[in-house]
């Protein structure tokens, strides 16, 4: 079903300059305008008929975008004008796979020089039928990615609504979310809450202690073993991402051994990205903690659940933290300010019931995020294989096979 050939990019396309946006058309409109800050709608007279491809010339240099409908390419972009009979969607994926961002000119004004792009040599299928089949396969995986991202966004919206209800109304003895129509509520420093709840400062129920930086002149171990050291960059999804954990030697550990965090504690970032809150995995129990974070140690674990504490700090403490941060070039959350943060404290059984609902929702989100990571990995592999000819799709063309099949 045809061979592949090598050509220069300028043999199949021209990159046409976008046009400056008229001042009178900056407020209203019907058609998408593509620029470095995304898509904005304007009513315009000059349109490029879609579908089409837009390439960032300045700003988002080398970024390749697809427009299904008519579009207005603004003056920081190029739009792609095919010279020959070529499948436009295949061309879109091919351009995305070329890494045009690397062609950022070294001149005083950064940008993508189209003459540099024209010199790129590419390989392509001779038949438009094979191009179309490759584009169809990649579009299918893109559709799956988009669908999964929509599901994740939906679950996150649900979680946010659940967070609002559970941390202001809670769950009654029958497992239902309370309502002021059927249950008694009271005023508090954190707004209306069930009469059964208490509001306390973190300092009333916990101790707060800071982490410690490496001793002057010391550095992390080159080998990935020894004593783990947790940094703010390791905080993720109210836990710790262990993939890039750094380690310290026994000698360094001896100097800062008093600045560790337990699996029973809650961390909170106090510098850099302030207000990240979570717990650490069991495998990091006793790890050293950066000076840019603090640990919150619960006084009575029979009265306060660590996962509930994480969520009430995230929900009720956000504005309190924002108002406590010093207005300096390097803002920092002082430890005594953490102790002053108000949180809600229901009975321990209700805390655990609330946490259980959060964990179930987090599990749904985590599962979809795992699927998304796999889909992106599959897409990356498919683009590398299909857009270089390493894997051919000719058997699909000969036998009318399904688009989700491909073989070497």
Secondary structure per residue as TSV (DSSP state, phi and psi in degrees):
chain	resnum	aa	ss	phi	psi
A	1	X	-	360.0	35.5
A	2	X	-	99.3	154.5
A	3	X	-	-105.0	175.9
A	4	X	E	-101.5	150.0
A	5	X	E	-132.6	156.5
A	6	X	E	-102.6	133.0
A	7	X	E	-142.9	165.1
A	8	X	E	-86.7	150.7
A	9	X	G	-59.3	-34.0
A	10	X	G	-70.3	-7.2
A	11	X	G	-78.2	-18.4
A	12	X	T	-121.4	-13.6
A	13	X	E	-142.6	161.1
A	14	X	E	-123.3	147.3
A	15	X	E	-102.2	108.5
A	16	X	E	-92.4	139.6
A	17	X	E	-66.0	140.2
A	18	X	-	-72.6	174.6
A	19	X	B	-119.9	140.8
A	20	X	-	-57.9	142.8
A	21	X	-	-78.5	121.9
A	22	X	-	-58.3	140.1
A	23	X	G	-59.1	-37.1
A	24	X	G	-72.5	-10.6
A	25	X	G	-107.7	25.8
A	26	X	S	-90.3	-4.9
A	27	X	S	-115.3	-30.5
A	28	X	-	-130.4	158.2
A	29	X	-	168.5	175.8
A	30	X	S	-122.7	-20.3
A	31	X	E	-115.9	150.4
A	32	X	E	-73.1	139.3
A	33	X	E	-113.2	125.0
A	34	X	E	-99.7	129.8
A	35	X	E	-152.1	-172.6
A	36	X	T	-68.0	-18.3
A	37	X	T	-103.8	16.8
A	38	X	E	104.7	-146.5
A	39	X	E	-114.4	130.3
A	40	X	E	-128.4	145.7
A	41	X	E	-92.5	135.9
A	42	X	E	-145.0	151.9
A	43	X	-	-88.9	124.1
A	44	X	-	-139.4	160.4
A	45	X	S	-95.4	-32.8
A	46	X	-	-95.9	112.9
A	47	X	-	-126.5	151.2
A	48	X	B	-99.8	130.4
A	49	X	-	-71.0	128.3
A	50	X	S	-89.9	169.5
A	51	X	S	-70.3	160.3
A	52	X	E	-163.4	175.3
A	53	X	E	-121.8	135.8
A	54	X	E	-121.2	137.4
A	55	X	E	-122.6	129.9
A	56	X	E	-66.1	127.3
A	57	X	S	-100.6	-40.1
A	58	X	S	-133.3	160.2
A	59	X	S	78.9	-100.9
A	60	X	S	-83.8	72.7
A	61	X	T	-65.8	126.4
A	62	X	T	80.1	-2.4
A	63	X	-	-70.5	134.0
A	64	X	E	-109.3	124.1
A	65	X	E	-121.3	152.7
A	66	X	E	-114.3	134.0
A	67	X	E	-119.6	123.5
A	68	X	S	-76.1	-26.3
A	69	X	S	-115.9	-176.8
A	70	X	-	-59.6	149.4
A	71	X	E	-148.6	161.3
A	72	X	E	-112.6	108.3
A	73	X	E	-82.6	112.6
A	74	X	B	-76.3	174.3
A	75	X	T	-73.0	-2.1
A	76	X	T	-96.9	10.3
A	77	X	E	-130.9	165.0
A	78	X	E	-109.9	151.7
A	79	X	E	-115.3	148.0
A	80	X	E	-89.0	124.4
A	81	X	E	-111.4	106.5
A	82	X	E	-65.6	141.2
A	83	X	-	-90.8	-34.2
A	84	X	S	-121.4	179.2
A	85	X	S	-73.2	104.2
A	86	X	-	-141.7	145.2
A	87	X	-	-70.9	120.6
A	88	X	H	-66.5	-37.8
A	89	X	H	-70.4	-36.7
A	90	X	H	-60.5	-42.9
A	91	X	H	-61.9	-39.6
A	92	X	H	-58.4	-49.9
A	93	X	H	-65.9	-36.5
A	94	X	H	-63.8	-43.8
A	95	X	H	-64.6	-39.4
A	96	X	H	-62.9	-29.8
A	97	X	T	-85.9	-3.4
A	98	X	T	-86.5	-14.4
A	99	X	-	67.3	50.0
A	100	X	G	-63.6	-19.1
A	101	X	G	-59.0	-28.0
A	102	X	G	-70.5	-12.8
A	103	X	G	-89.2	10.5
A	104	X	B	-52.1	120.9
A	105	X	-	-65.4	148.5
A	106	X	-	-89.3	15.0
A	107	X	S	-77.4	177.5
A	108	X	S	-62.4	-28.3
A	109	X	S	-110.8	104.4
A	110	X	-	-59.1	144.1
A	111	X	-	176.5	173.2
A	112	X	B	-97.9	114.5
A	113	X	-	-83.6	119.1
A	114	X	H	-64.6	-28.4
A	115	X	H	-65.4	-32.9
A	116	X	H	-66.0	-39.4
A	117	X	H	-65.9	-38.8
A	118	X	H	-60.5	-26.8
A	119	X	T	-80.7	-6.7
A	120	X	-	-70.1	131.3
A	121	X	E	-94.9	130.1
A	122	X	E	-124.8	160.5
A	123	X	E	-108.9	143.1
A	124	X	E	-149.0	151.3
A	125	X	E	-67.3	143.7
A	126	X	S	-69.9	-34.5
A	127	X	S	-94.5	139.8
A	128	X	H	-68.6	-23.4
A	129	X	H	-64.6	-42.7
A	130	X	H	-69.3	-38.9
A	131	X	H	-58.0	-44.9
A	132	X	H	-64.4	-38.6
A	133	X	H	-67.4	-39.6
A	134	X	H	-61.1	-46.3
A	135	X	H	-61.5	-38.0
A	136	X	H	-63.3	-43.2
A	137	X	H	-63.9	-45.1
A	138	X	H	-69.5	-33.6
A	139	X	H	-65.6	-37.1
A	140	X	H	-61.4	-43.8
A	141	X	H	-70.4	-34.9
A	142	X	H	-63.5	-39.7
A	143	X	H	-62.6	-40.3
A	144	X	H	-65.7	-38.9
A	145	X	H	-63.5	-46.6
A	146	X	H	-62.1	-41.8
A	147	X	H	-62.5	-43.3
A	148	X	H	-65.7	-39.8
A	149	X	H	-63.6	-36.1
A	150	X	H	-66.0	-39.6
A	151	X	H	-64.3	-44.2
A	152	X	H	-61.4	-44.2
A	153	X	H	-61.7	-39.4
A	154	X	H	-63.9	-46.7
A	155	X	H	-62.7	-37.1
A	156	X	H	-67.5	-36.3
A	157	X	H	-65.2	-41.7
A	158	X	H	-62.5	-43.9
A	159	X	H	-60.5	-41.3
A	160	X	H	-63.6	-41.5
A	161	X	H	-65.9	-38.6
A	162	X	H	-65.1	-41.3
A	163	X	H	-58.2	-44.8
A	164	X	H	-59.6	-47.7
A	165	X	H	-69.4	-47.4
A	166	X	H	-71.0	-28.7
A	167	X	T	-97.9	4.7
A	168	X	T	-123.0	-24.1
A	169	X	T	-118.9	-34.3
A	170	X	-	73.7	-166.5
A	171	X	B	-123.3	131.3
A	172	X	-	-81.8	-176.3
A	173	X	T	-65.4	-16.2
A	174	X	T	-96.8	4.0
A	175	X	S	84.5	12.8
A	176	X	-	-103.7	150.0
A	177	X	B	-69.9	131.0
A	178	X	-	-66.9	158.1
A	179	X	-	-137.5	145.1
A	180	X	T	-67.0	-14.0
A	181	X	T	-75.2	-24.0
A	182	X	T	-123.8	-8.8
A	183	X	S	-132.6	160.5
A	184	X	-	-88.2	135.2
A	185	X	E	-124.3	167.0
A	186	X	E	-143.7	160.7
A	187	X	-	-78.2	150.0
A	188	X	-	-153.0	170.9
A	189	X	T	-60.0	-17.1
A	190	X	T	-108.6	18.4
A	191	X	S	96.3	-165.1
A	192	X	S	-72.7	129.5
A	193	X	E	-139.5	161.1
A	194	X	E	-59.0	147.4
A	195	X	T	-63.2	-25.1
A	196	X	T	-72.0	-18.5
A	197	X	-	-85.7	158.0
A	198	X	E	-117.9	155.6
A	199	X	E	-115.1	126.1
A	200	X	E	-133.1	157.3
A	201	X	E	-81.4	148.1
A	202	X	H	-54.9	-37.8
A	203	X	H	-64.0	-19.5
A	204	X	H	-78.2	-24.7
A	205	X	H	-121.1	-4.8
A	206	X	E	-143.8	164.3
A	207	X	E	-109.6	145.1
A	208	X	E	-119.9	130.9
A	209	X	E	-140.2	139.8
A	210	X	E	-81.6	164.6
A	211	X	-	-86.7	-167.3
A	212	X	-	-143.9	137.6
A	213	X	-	-77.1	165.7
A	214	X	-	-64.8	145.6
A	215	X	-	-57.3	149.6
A	216	X	T	-55.9	130.8
A	217	X	T	89.6	-12.1
A	218	X	-	-90.7	159.1
A	219	X	-	-143.6	171.9
A	220	X	-	-69.5	155.5
A	221	X	-	-67.2	142.0
A	222	X	S	-71.9	-30.4
A	223	X	S	-91.7	143.3
A	224	X	S	-87.4	60.3
A	225	X	-	-157.2	168.0
A	226	X	S	120.1	-129.2
A	227	X	E	-110.4	120.8
A	228	X	E	-68.5	147.3
A	229	X	E	-129.4	117.5
A	230	X	E	-93.4	127.4
A	231	X	-	-108.9	165.9
A	232	X	G	-61.2	-34.3
A	233	X	G	-65.0	-15.0
A	234	X	G	-87.2	-13.4
A	235	X	E	-70.8	127.7
A	236	X	E	-156.8	134.0
A	237	X	T	52.5	43.4
A	238	X	T	62.5	21.3
A	239	X	E	-142.9	-155.6
A	240	X	E	-128.6	130.9
A	241	X	-	-83.0	115.1
A	242	X	G	-86.4	-3.6
A	243	X	G	-63.2	-36.5
A	244	X	G	-115.9	25.6
A	245	X	-	-60.8	136.9
A	246	X	E	-93.8	159.8
A	247	X	E	-127.8	153.9
A	248	X	E	-120.9	159.2
A	249	X	-	-78.2	169.2
A	250	X	H	-63.7	-35.2
A	251	X	H	-64.2	-44.1
A	252	X	H	-67.1	-40.7
A	253	X	H	-56.5	-40.4
A	254	X	H	-60.8	-33.4
A	255	X	H	-75.1	-35.7
A	256	X	S	-118.3	27.3
A	257	X	T	-65.8	-17.4
A	258	X	T	-85.6	0.1
A	259	X	S	-116.1	61.8
A	260	X	E	-112.5	168.6
A	261	X	E	-127.0	139.9
A	262	X	-	-95.9	157.4
A	263	X	T	-65.4	-13.5
A	264	X	T	-91.4	-6.4
A	265	X	S	-93.2	169.0
A	266	X	E	-115.4	133.8
A	267	X	E	-96.9	156.1
A	268	X	E	-146.7	130.0
A	269	X	E	-77.3	137.9
A	270	X	-	-121.0	-3.4
A	271	X	B	-149.1	159.7
A	272	X	S	75.6	-115.3
A	273	X	S	-85.8	102.8
A	274	X	T	-88.7	139.8
A	275	X	T	96.1	8.7
A	276	X	-	-73.2	129.9
A	277	X	E	-130.5	142.5
A	278	X	E	177.5	-172.1
A	279	X	-	-120.6	165.3
A	280	X	-	-104.0	151.7
A	281	X	-	-65.0	156.3
A	282	X	G	-56.1	-34.9
A	283	X	G	-67.2	-13.6
A	284	X	G	-107.1	13.2
A	285	X	T	-56.5	123.1
A	286	X	T	88.8	7.4
A	287	X	E	-70.7	154.9
A	288	X	E	-74.7	150.7
A	289	X	E	-118.8	135.5
A	290	X	-	-57.7	154.7
A	291	X	T	-68.7	-13.3
A	292	X	T	-88.5	11.4
A	293	X	E	-141.5	164.1
A	294	X	E	-129.4	158.5
A	295	X	E	-109.3	141.8
A	296	X	E	-110.0	113.5
A	297	X	E	-102.0	118.4
A	298	X	E	-72.8	130.7
A	299	X	S	-69.4	-45.6
A	300	X	-	-131.4	102.6
A	301	X	T	-71.8	-10.2
A	302	X	T	-81.1	-11.3
A	303	X	T	-110.9	-24.6
A	304	X	-	-133.7	125.7
A	305	X	-	-88.7	130.7
A	306	X	H	-60.9	-38.2
A	307	X	H	-71.6	-33.4
A	308	X	H	-66.7	-40.8
A	309	X	H	-59.7	-41.4
A	310	X	H	-55.8	-47.9
A	311	X	H	-71.9	-36.8
A	312	X	H	-71.1	-32.0
A	313	X	H	-66.7	-44.7
A	314	X	H	-60.9	-40.1
A	315	X	H	-84.9	-54.7
A	316	X	H	-85.2	-22.0
A	317	X	S	-92.9	-10.7
A	318	X	H	-56.7	-54.1
A	319	X	H	-67.4	-33.8
A	320	X	H	-65.3	-39.5
A	321	X	H	-66.3	-44.3
A	322	X	H	-59.8	-38.8
A	323	X	H	-77.9	-13.2
A	324	X	H	-93.9	-15.2
A	325	X	S	-73.4	132.3
A	326	X	-	-66.7	143.5
A	327	X	-	-87.0	82.6
A	328	X	S	-134.2	174.5
A	329	X	T	-65.0	-26.7
A	330	X	T	-129.3	81.5
A	331	X	-	-60.3	147.1
A	332	X	B	-146.4	144.2
A	333	X	-	-93.9	112.4
A	334	X	-	-69.2	148.2
A	335	X	H	-61.7	-39.4
A	336	X	H	-67.3	-25.4
A	337	X	H	-69.6	-35.9
A	338	X	H	-62.0	-41.5
A	339	X	H	-63.3	-23.4
A	340	X	T	-87.6	-5.0
A	341	X	-	-70.2	129.6
A	342	X	E	-81.7	137.8
A	343	X	E	-136.4	158.5
A	344	X	E	-88.7	146.7
A	345	X	E	-134.4	89.8
A	346	X	-	-73.3	178.9
A	347	X	-	-63.1	152.3
A	348	X	H	-59.7	-37.1
A	349	X	H	-64.0	-39.0
A	350	X	H	-70.6	-38.8
A	351	X	H	-54.5	-47.7
A	352	X	H	-66.5	-35.9
A	353	X	H	-65.9	-39.3
A	354	X	H	-65.8	-45.3
A	355	X	H	-59.9	-39.2
A	356	X	H	-59.1	-40.0
A	357	X	H	-67.5	-39.5
A	358	X	H	-63.2	-43.9
A	359	X	H	-63.8	-37.5
A	360	X	H	-65.3	-40.9
A	361	X	H	-68.4	-40.2
A	362	X	H	-62.0	-36.0
A	363	X	H	-63.7	-41.0
A	364	X	H	-61.5	-45.0
A	365	X	H	-65.2	-43.8
A	366	X	H	-60.4	-42.0
A	367	X	H	-61.6	-44.5
A	368	X	H	-67.7	-35.7
A	369	X	H	-67.8	-34.3
A	370	X	H	-64.4	-41.6
A	371	X	H	-61.9	-42.0
A	372	X	H	-62.2	-43.4
A	373	X	H	-59.8	-43.1
A	374	X	H	-65.1	-40.0
A	375	X	H	-63.9	-42.8
A	376	X	H	-63.0	-38.1
A	377	X	H	-65.5	-42.2
A	378	X	H	-62.5	-43.8
A	379	X	H	-61.5	-44.0
A	380	X	H	-59.7	-43.7
A	381	X	H	-65.6	-41.6
A	382	X	H	-64.3	-42.5
A	383	X	H	-62.8	-41.5
A	384	X	H	-65.0	-40.5
A	385	X	H	-78.2	-48.1
A	386	X	H	-77.9	-33.0
A	387	X	T	-85.9	-3.6
A	388	X	T	-111.6	-8.3
A	389	X	T	84.8	3.8
A	390	X	S	-61.2	-38.8
A	391	X	S	-117.3	126.4
A	392	X	B	-97.4	155.3
A	393	X	-	-114.2	17.8
A	394	X	H	-61.8	-32.0
A	395	X	H	-65.2	-28.2
A	396	X	H	-70.2	-34.6
A	397	X	H	-74.3	-38.5
A	398	X	H	-69.9	-39.2
A	399	X	H	-109.9	0.7
A	400	X	T	67.7	33.2
A	401	X	-	-66.6	170.9
A	402	X	-	-77.3	153.8
A	403	X	T	-71.9	-14.9
A	404	X	T	-93.4	15.5
A	405	X	-	-114.4	136.8
A	406	X	-	-156.2	144.6
A	407	X	B	-134.8	152.9
A	408	X	-	-63.9	360.0
